[in-house]
Amino acid sequence: MVLTGAGISAESGIRTFRDNDGLWEEHRIEDVATPQGWRANPALVWGFYQARRRQLNEVEPNPAHAALASLEEGLEHMLLITQNVDDLHERGGSKDVVHMHGQLVTLRCETSGRSEHRMDAADLTDEFLTCNCCAEPQRLRPDIVWFGEQPMFMQEIYAAVDACDVFIVIGSSGHVYPAADLVHIARAKGARTVLVNAEAPMNIGAFDEVHLGKAGELMPALVEAWLSESD
Ligand code: APR
């Protein structure tokens, strides 16, 4: 089982949240990443996420994304869970990706809760958009799990964590729960825990094996080694 965070997309040019130049240096979480922020100033929140959606057209997956696609291809069972809302895992070749914090490429109807893929040029301006699912089209919101909201697919994720034999975390600061706790659960169930991160994160004590450095530089060789170990 693999859990990725913002660090895996950093070398593709997507800013992380908590590094020195991170997104939360410039924006208050309460303003742009909470249901209260959306209610108070939807135009600000919409503009923030529309800019991030437009950025997807300017970035490419990096060697760490490609390495994870090869890992999936070479293993009998692998589940890739990401806290990232970009689509770089999919574009890097991963087939089965669980986005626990939502996705930028989809938007969610505020009334029905249904998500739709909306990445045409007309979907990327700062104008609000309406859904295709309701008889009277309703406003769409970013399909993002904000602070104070429940991460998605948690039942499936907890079941997989319970059953996994290796739990690998790549590029996450271990600040945000419940994602940061998954490694503790995996370890308690006997899984070998592995970390690949630029610097020592909050929850470093939970890892059996730590590789400090850039994911794009480390991952290709690590995946090659893991695949030869699993043969
Ligand atoms: N390779 C590996 N790790 C890196 C790289 C890199 N090239 N660049 C940065 N990192 C590491 C940083 O050292 C940091 O520990 O990635 C981590 C990124 O941490 P955060 O910015 O906190 O991102 P993440 O853990 O994904 O945040 C979790 O917080 O704001 C929310 O919902 C948002 O999903 C996000 C959640």
Boltz pocket constraint, residues with backbone or C-beta under 6 A from the ligand:
constraints:
  - pocket:
      binder: B
      contacts: [[A, 4], [A, 5], [A, 6], [A, 7], [A, 8], [A, 10], [A, 11], [A, 16], [A, 17], [A, 18], [A, 19], [A, 22], [A, 83], [A, 84], [A, 101], [A, 145], [A, 170], [A, 171], [A, 172], [A, 173], [A, 174], [A, 175], [A, 176], [A, 196], [A, 197], [A, 198], [A, 199], [A, 200], [A, 201], [A, 213], [A, 214], [A, 215], [A, 216]]
      max_distance: 6.0
